[in-house]
Amino acid sequence: MRGEGCYLWDEHGHRYLDGCGGAFVANIGHGVREIATAMAEQASRIAYVNGTAFTNEPVEALASELAALVPGDLDYIYFLSSGSEAVEAALKLARQFWVESGRPEKQEIITLAPGYHGNTLLALSASARPHYATYFREWIVDVHRVPAPVAYRCACRGVDASCAVCSGTALETKILEIGADRVAAFIAEPVGGSSTGASVPRADYWRTIRTICDRHDVLFIADEVACGAGRTGTWSALEPYGVTPDIMTLGKGIAGGYVPLSAVAAPRRIVDVLARGSGSLMHAQTFSHHPVLCAAGLATVRYLREHALVARAAEMGRIFHERLRALLELPHVGDVRGRGMLAGIELVLDRDTRAPFPRSAKIAERLTEAAQRAGLVVWPNTGHVNGVDGDIILLAPPFVIEPAQIDELVTLFRVAYDDSVAGALATT
């Protein structure tokens, strides 16, 4: 298999337009030789050192680059290998901060539902994925949840200023219900990922969340593993709201898929508490701060900057969403939403009532398979409506996509829709 730009070719020579960047990862496109060269050069110098014993040049350089890009005072960066690991470390950092601050009673976590934060056990606990409980319930930590602000699924459709879900005030109600002295952190994706189909909260939502967290001494963790690194048209998905979280997780696009790399960003005011206490975060992994991984990340971040690809994601994002809206002509496309180079297409049985297809119809899976037959790769998700039903197709192409390729994507999506949804309806 090989890739170049926005396209993939399999071993038979069949070409596919990569409409989702794998799992929202391939932001700079496939086959960028500069990244491979940076990895090879670093590997020839030093491939691995223990991150708890030594620092190294690419780690320091990448940390400096990212600290300049993330919002506010998040100046300290901890590198890991996956988004799940970053979320795990961020939640542990929040807990350790409160213990070392002399407030060990602050141990409860609040998340959004639907929501997704990873597959390691603490990250999975923070994820609102009920079907995982079938297998792992006894190992999952209990967390508290408030409804995610998905305007299309809310009774108010996002327009009622007093709506607790869409305004964010549901978080304060939950904090007071639990007791603010017991809540350690609230974690959420600033722009929804697969679980909510690229839902974008209204403009005042994150400012309200920030105010509530400040009022009740709750750490706000922004999970930007999927929506960060320029994916939504700004480096941080929170940037348009003027909000700085207490902790941020990054991943996926910070290395463009060339290596598995993630990061946790935190401010001095949190890090110093640990430094004065135990001395460090009680979290160590074999491949944290890996020189070759960080060299790839550094080359990717510089490539994004030198080619103005975040600005391009914003520019192409406007074209992307304008052309995707034509899909609302299809009778079972209920909503098209998102920002920048991230979009969710929600498929429904009835557009008037927003009733989802029954899970037995497997609409998202059918359309994904039909798309691949047609030469388009998309990302499916299910279960967002009630934990069982609900079908969303996610799109997150590389930032280098051209307008003509966006048109090709929309055409191939229509082909896949005709090939899959009609057949499913015949058997529903």
For each residue, the residues with C-beta under 8 A, 3 or more apart:
1: 8 9 10 11
2: 8 9 30 31
3: 7 8 9 18 26 30 31
4: 7 29 30 31
5: 29 30 31 398 400
6: 17 18 29 30 397 398 400 401 402 405
7: 3 4 15 16 17 18 30
8: 1 2 3 15 16 18 30 377
9: 1 2 3 13 14 15 16
10: 1 13 14 16
11: 1
12:
13: 9 10
14: 9 10 375
15: 7 8 9 375
16: 7 8 9 10 372 375 376 377
17: 6 7 375 376 377 397 405 408 409 412
18: 3 6 7 8 21 22 26 30 377 397 398
19: 371 376 377 378 395 396 397 409 412 413
20: 23 24 377 378 379 394 395 396 397
21: 18 24 25 26 27 257 396 397 398
22: 18 25 26 257
23: 20 226 252 379
24: 20 21 193 226 231 252 253 342 379 394 396
25: 21 22 252 253 256 257
26: 3 18 21 22 29 30 256 257 398
27: 21 229 230 231 252 253 256 257 304 309 313 341 398 399
28: 32 35 256 300 303 304 307 309 398 399 400
29: 4 5 6 26 32 256 398 399 400
30: 2 3 4 5 6 7 8 18 26 257 398
31: 2 3 4 5
32: 28 29 35 36 256 258 303
33: 36 37
34: 37 38 299 303
35: 28 32 38 39 256 258 296 299 300 303
36: 32 33 39 40 258
37: 33 34 40 41 299
38: 34 35 41 42 295 296 298 299
39: 35 36 42 43 258 259 292 295 296 299
40: 36 37 43 44
41: 37 38 44 45 295
42: 38 39 45 46 47 58 291 292 295
43: 39 40 47 292
44: 40 41
45: 41 42 291
46: 42 49 56 291
47: 42 43 291 292
48: 287 290 291 292
49: 46 53 54 56 291
50: 53 54
51: 54 55 59 79 284 287 288 289 290
52: 284 288
53: 49 50
54: 49 50 51
55: 51 59 60 289
56: 46 49 59 60 289 291 294
57: 60 61 291
58: 42 61 62 291 292 294 295 297 298
59: 51 55 56 62 63 79 289 291 294
60: 55 56 57 63 64
61: 57 58 64 65 294 298
62: 58 59 65 66 77 79 294 297 298 301
63: 59 60 66 67 76 77 79
64: 60 61 67 68
65: 61 62 68 69 298 301 302
66: 62 63 69 70 77 250 254 263 265 301
67: 63 64 70 74 75 76 77 265
68: 64 65
69: 65 66 235 236 301
70: 66 67 74 235 236 248 250 265
71: 74 236 238 239 243 244 245 248
72: 244 267
73: 244 267 268 269
74: 67 70 71 244 245 247 248 265 266 267
75: 67 265 267 268
76: 63 67 265 266 267 268 271
77: 62 63 66 67 263 264 265
78: 89 263 264 265 266 281 288 289
79: 51 59 62 63 261 262 263 288 289 290 293 294 297
80: 85 86 89 261 262 263 264 285 287 288
81: 85 260 261 262 285 287 288 290 293
82: 85 86 118 251 260 262
83: 86 87 117 118 123 223 225 226 249 251 252 262
84: 87 88 117 118 119 120 123 124
85: 80 81 82 88 89 118 120 262 285
86: 80 82 83 89 90 118 225 249 250 251 262 263 264
87: 83 84 90 91 117 118 120 122 123 126 187 223 225 249
88: 84 85 91 92 118 120 122 123 283
89: 78 80 85 86 92 93 264 281 283
90: 86 87 93 94 187 221 223 247 248 249 264
91: 87 88 94 95 109 122 123 126 185 187 221
92: 88 89 95 96 122 281 282 283
93: 89 90 96 97 247 264 266 270 274 281 283
94: 90 91 97 98 184 185 219 221 246 247
95: 91 92 98 99 107 184 185
96: 92 93 99 100 274 278 281 282
97: 93 94 100 101 219 270 273 274
98: 94 95 101 103 104 106 107 184
99: 95 96 103 104
100: 96 97 273 274 276 277 278
101: 97 98 273
102:
103: 98 99 106 181
104: 98 99 107
105: 181 182
106: 98 103 181 182 183 184 217
107: 95 98 104 182 184
108: 143 144 178 182 183 184
109: 91 125 126 141 143 144 183 184 185 186 187
110: 143 144 145 146 171 174 175 178 183 185 186 187 218
111: 115 117 126 127 128 143 144 145 146 186 187 188
112: 115 128 145 146 147 148 149 188 189 196
113: 128 145 146 147 148
114: 128 148 150 192 195 196 383 384
115: 111 112 126 127 128 145 148 188 189 192 195 196
116: 127 128 129 189 193 194 195
117: 83 84 87 111 123 124 126 127 187 189 223 225
118: 82 83 84 85 86 87 88 123 124 126 127 225
119: 84 123 124
120: 84 85 87 88 123 124
121: 124 125 136 139 140 141
122: 87 88 91 92 125 126 141
123: 83 84 87 88 91 117 118 119 120 126 127
124: 84 117 118 119 120 121 127 129 132 136 140
125: 109 121 122 140 141 142 143
126: 87 91 109 111 115 117 118 122 123 143 187
127: 111 115 116 117 118 123 124 132 195
128: 111 112 113 114 115 116 145 148 195
129: 116 124 132 133 195 383
130: 133 383 387 388
131: 134 383 387 388
132: 124 127 129 135 136 140
133: 129 130 136 137 140
134: 131 137
135: 132
136: 121 124 132 133 139 140
137: 133 134 140
138:
139: 121 136
140: 121 124 125 132 133 136 137
141: 109 121 122 125
142: 125
143: 108 109 110 111 125 126
144: 108 109 110 111 174 178
145: 110 111 112 113 115 128
146: 110 111 112 113 165 170 171 173 174
147: 112 113 154 165 170
148: 112 113 114 115 128 165 188 192 195 196 199
149: 112 154 158 165 166 168 199 201 202 205
150: 114 153 154 192 196 197 199 384
151: 154 157 158 159 166 199 202 337
152: 157 158 199 334 335 337 346 354
153: 150 354 384 385
154: 147 149 150 151 157 158 163 165 166
155: 163
156: 159 160 163 165 166
157: 151 152 154
158: 149 151 152 154 163 166 202
159: 151 156 166
160: 156 163 166
161: 167
162: 167
163: 154 155 156 158 160 166 167
164: 167 169 170 173
165: 146 147 148 149 154 156 170
166: 149 151 154 156 158 159 160 163 201 202 205
167: 161 162 163 164 202 204 205 208
168: 149 171 201 204 205 206 208 209 212
169: 164 172 173 208 212
170: 146 147 164 165 173 174
171: 110 146 168 174 175 186 209 212 213
172: 169 175 176 212 215 216
173: 146 164 169 170 176 177
174: 110 144 146 170 171 177 178
175: 110 171 172 178 179 180 183 212 216 218
176: 172 173 179 180 216
177: 173 174
178: 108 110 144 174 175 182 183
179: 175 176 182 183
180: 175 176 183 216 217 218
181: 103 105 106
182: 105 106 107 108 178 179
183: 106 108 109 110 175 178 179 180 186 216 218
184: 94 95 98 106 107 108 109 218 219
185: 91 94 95 109 110 218 219 220 221 246 247
186: 109 110 111 171 183 209 213 218 219 220 221
187: 87 90 91 109 110 111 117 126 221 222 223
188: 111 112 115 148 209 221 222 223
189: 112 115 116 117 192 193 196 222 223 224 226 227 237
190: 201 206 222 224 227 236 237 238 241
191: 198 199 200 201 227 232 237 338 339 342
192: 114 115 148 150 189 195 196 197 198 199 200 227 344
193: 24 116 189 196 198 225 226 227 394
194: 116 197 226 379 381 392 394
195: 114 115 116 127 128 129 148 192 381 384
196: 112 114 115 148 150 189 192 193 199 344 384
197: 150 192 194 335 337 338 344 345 346 381 384 392 394
198: 191 192 193 337 338 339 342 343 344 394
199: 148 149 150 151 152 191 192 196 337 344
200: 191 192 337 338 339
201: 149 166 168 190 191 205 206
202: 149 151 158 166 167 205
203: 240 241
204: 167 168 207 208
205: 149 166 167 168 201 202 208 209 241
206: 168 190 201 209 210 238 241 243
207: 204 210 211 241 242 243
208: 167 168 169 204 205 211 212
209: 168 171 186 188 205 206 212 213 220 243
210: 206 207 213 214 220 243 244 245
211: 207 208 214 215
212: 168 169 171 172 175 208 209 215 216 218
213: 171 186 209 210 216 218 219 220 246
214: 210 211 217
215: 172 211 212
216: 172 175 176 180 183 212 213
217: 106 180 214
218: 110 175 180 183 184 185 186 212 213
219: 94 97 184 185 186 213 246 247 270
220: 185 186 209 210 213 245 246 247
221: 90 91 94 185 186 187 188 245 246 247 248 249
222: 187 188 189 190 236 237 238 245 247 248 249
223: 83 87 90 117 187 188 189 226 248 249
224: 189 190 227 228 229 236 237 238 248 249 250
225: 83 86 87 117 118 193 228 249 250 251 252 262
226: 23 24 83 189 193 194 223 231 251 252 342
227: 189 190 191 192 193 224 231 232 237 342
228: 224 225 231 232 235 236 237 248 250 251 252 253 254
229: 27 224 235 250 252 253 254 304
230: 27 233 234 235 253 304 309 310 313 340 341 399
231: 24 27 226 227 228 237 252 253 313 340 341 342 396
232: 191 227 228 237 313 317 338 339 340 341 342
233: 230 310 313 314 317 339 340 341
234: 230 237 239 240 310 314 340
235: 69 70 228 229 230 239 310
236: 69 70 71 190 222 224 228 239 248
237: 189 190 191 222 224 227 228 231 232 234 339
238: 71 190 206 222 224 241 243 244 245
239: 71 234 235 236 242
240: 203 234
241: 190 203 205 206 207 238
242: 207 239
243: 71 206 207 209 210 238
244: 71 72 73 74 210 238
245: 71 74 210 220 221 222 238 248
246: 94 185 213 219 220 221 266 267 270
247: 74 90 93 94 185 219 220 221 222 264 265 266 270
248: 70 71 74 90 221 222 223 224 228 236 245 264 265 266
249: 83 86 87 90 221 222 223 224 225 262 263 264 265
250: 66 70 86 224 225 228 229 254 262 263 264 265
251: 82 83 86 225 226 228 254 261 262 263
252: 23 24 25 27 83 225 226 228 229 231 255 257 262
253: 24 25 27 228 229 230 231 256 300
254: 66 228 229 250 251 261 262 263 297 300 301
255: 252 258 259 260 261 293 296 297 300
256: 25 26 27 28 29 32 35 253 296 300 303
257: 21 22 25 26 27 30 252
258: 32 35 36 39 255 296 300
259: 39 255 292 293 296 297
260: 81 82 255 293
261: 79 80 81 251 254 255 293 294 296 297
262: 79 80 81 82 83 85 86 225 249 250 251 252 254
263: 66 77 78 79 80 86 249 250 251 254
264: 77 78 80 86 89 90 93 247 248 249 250
265: 66 67 70 74 75 76 77 78 247 248 249 250
266: 74 76 78 93 246 247 248 270 271
267: 72 73 74 75 76 246 270 271
268: 73 75 76 271 272
269: 73 272 273
270: 93 97 219 246 247 266 267 273 274
271: 76 266 267 268 274 275
272: 268 269 275 276
273: 97 100 101 269 270 276 277
274: 93 96 97 100 270 271 277 278 279 280 281
275: 271 272 279 280
276: 100 272 273
277: 100 273 274
278: 96 100 274 282
279: 274 275
280: 274 275
281: 78 89 92 93 96 274
282: 92 96 278
283: 88 89 92 93
284: 51 52 288
285: 80 81 85 288
286:
287: 48 51 80 81 290 293
288: 51 52 78 79 80 81 284 285
289: 51 55 56 59 78 79 294
290: 48 51 79 81 287 293 294
291: 42 45 46 47 48 49 56 57 58 59 294 295
292: 39 42 43 47 48 58 259 295 296
293: 79 81 255 259 260 261 287 290 296 297
294: 56 58 59 61 62 79 261 289 290 291 297 298
295: 38 39 41 42 58 291 292 298 299
296: 35 38 39 255 256 258 259 261 292 293 299 300
297: 58 62 79 254 255 259 261 293 294 300 301
298: 38 58 61 62 65 294 295 301 302
299: 34 35 37 38 39 295 296 302 303
300: 28 35 253 254 255 256 258 296 297 303 304
301: 62 65 66 69 254 297 298 304 305
302: 65 298 299 305 306
303: 28 32 34 35 256 299 300 306 307 309
304: 27 28 229 230 300 301 307 309 310 399
305: 301 302 308 309 310
306: 302 303
307: 28 303 304 312
308: 305 311 312
309: 27 28 230 303 304 305 312 313 399 400
310: 230 233 234 235 304 305 313 314 399
311: 308 314 315
312: 307 308 309 315 316 399 400
313: 27 230 231 232 233 309 310 316 317 340 341 399
314: 233 234 310 311 317 318 340
315: 311 312 318 319
316: 312 313 319 320 341 399 401 403 406
317: 232 233 313 314 320 321 339 340 341
318: 314 315 321 322
319: 315 316 322 323 403 406
320: 316 317 323 324 340 341 343 395 397 401 406
321: 317 318 324 325 336 338 339 343
322: 318 319 325
323: 319 320 326 406 407 410
324: 320 321 327 336 343 345 395 410
325: 321 322 328 336
326: 323 329 410
327: 324 330 333 336 345 410 413 414 417
328: 325 333 335 336
329: 326 333
330: 327 333 414 417 421
331: 351
332: 347 348 349 351 357 417 421 425
333: 327 328 329 330 336 345 346 347 348 351 417
334: 152 346 347 348 351 354
335: 152 197 328 344 345 346
336: 321 324 325 327 328 333 343 344 345 346
337: 151 152 197 198 199 200 343 344 346
338: 191 197 198 200 232 321 342 343 344 395
339: 191 198 200 232 233 237 317 321 342
340: 230 231 232 233 234 313 314 317 320
341: 27 230 231 232 233 313 316 317 320 396 397 398 399 401
342: 24 191 198 226 227 231 232 338 339 394 395 396
343: 198 320 321 324 336 337 338 394 395 396
344: 192 196 197 198 199 335 336 337 338 392 393 394 395
345: 197 324 327 333 335 336 392 393 394 395 413
346: 152 197 333 334 335 336 337 390 391 392
347: 332 333 334 357 363 364 367 391 392 393 421
348: 332 333 334 351 354 355 356 357 391
349: 332 355 356 357 358 428
350: 353 354 355
351: 331 332 333 334 348 354
352:
353: 350
354: 152 153 334 348 350 351
355: 348 349 350
356: 348 349 385 386 389 390 391
357: 332 347 348 349 361 363 389 391 424 428
358: 349 361 389 428
359: 362 382 383 388 389
360: 428
361: 357 358 366 424 427 428
362: 359 365 366 424
363: 347 357 366 367 391 420 421 424
364: 347 367 368 380 381 382 391 392 393
365: 362 368 369 380 382
366: 361 362 363 369 370 420 421 423 424
367: 347 363 364 370 371 378 380 391 393 416 417 420 421
368: 364 365 371 372 378 379 380 393 416
369: 365 366 372 373 420
370: 366 367 373 374 415 416 417 419 420
371: 19 367 368 374 376 377 378 393 412 413 415 416
372: 16 368 369 375 376 377
373: 369 370 416 419
374: 370 371 412 415 416 419
375: 14 15 16 17 372 412
376: 16 17 19 371 372 409 412 413 416
377: 8 16 17 18 19 20 371 372
378: 19 20 367 368 371 393 394 395 413 416
379: 20 23 24 194 368 393 394 395 396
380: 364 365 367 368 391 392 393 394
381: 194 195 197 364 384 391 392 393 394
382: 359 364 365 389 390 391 392
383: 114 129 130 131 359 386 387 388 389 390
384: 114 150 153 195 196 197 381 390 392
385: 153 356 388 389 390
386: 356 383 389 390
387: 130 131 383
388: 130 131 359 383 385
389: 356 357 358 359 382 383 385 386
390: 346 356 382 383 384 385 386
391: 346 347 348 356 357 363 364 367 380 381 382
392: 194 197 344 345 346 347 364 380 381 382 384
393: 344 345 347 364 367 368 371 378 379 380 381 413
394: 20 24 193 194 197 198 342 343 344 345 378 379 380 381
395: 19 20 320 324 338 342 343 344 345 378 379 409
396: 19 20 21 24 231 341 342 343 379
397: 6 17 18 19 20 21 320 341 401 405 406 409
398: 5 6 18 21 26 27 28 29 30 341 401
399: 27 28 29 230 304 309 310 312 313 316 341
400: 5 6 28 29 309 312
401: 6 316 320 341 397 398 405 406 409
402: 6 405 406
403: 316 319 406 407
404: 407 408
405: 6 17 397 401 402 408 409
406: 316 319 320 323 397 401 402 403 409 410
407: 323 403 404 410 411
408: 17 404 405 411 412
409: 17 19 376 395 397 401 405 406 412 413
410: 323 324 326 327 406 407 413 414
411: 407 408 414 415
412: 17 19 371 374 375 376 408 409 415 416
413: 19 327 345 371 376 378 393 409 410 416 417
414: 327 330 410 411 417 418
415: 370 371 374 411 412 418 419
416: 367 368 370 371 373 374 376 378 412 413 419 420
417: 327 330 332 333 367 370 413 414 420 421
418: 414 415 421 422
419: 370 373 374 415 416 422 423
420: 363 366 367 369 370 416 417 423 424
421: 330 332 347 363 366 367 417 418 424 425
422: 418 419 425 426
423: 366 419 420 426 427
424: 357 361 362 363 366 420 421 427 428
425: 332 421 422 428
426: 422 423
427: 361 423 424
428: 349 357 358 360 361 424 425
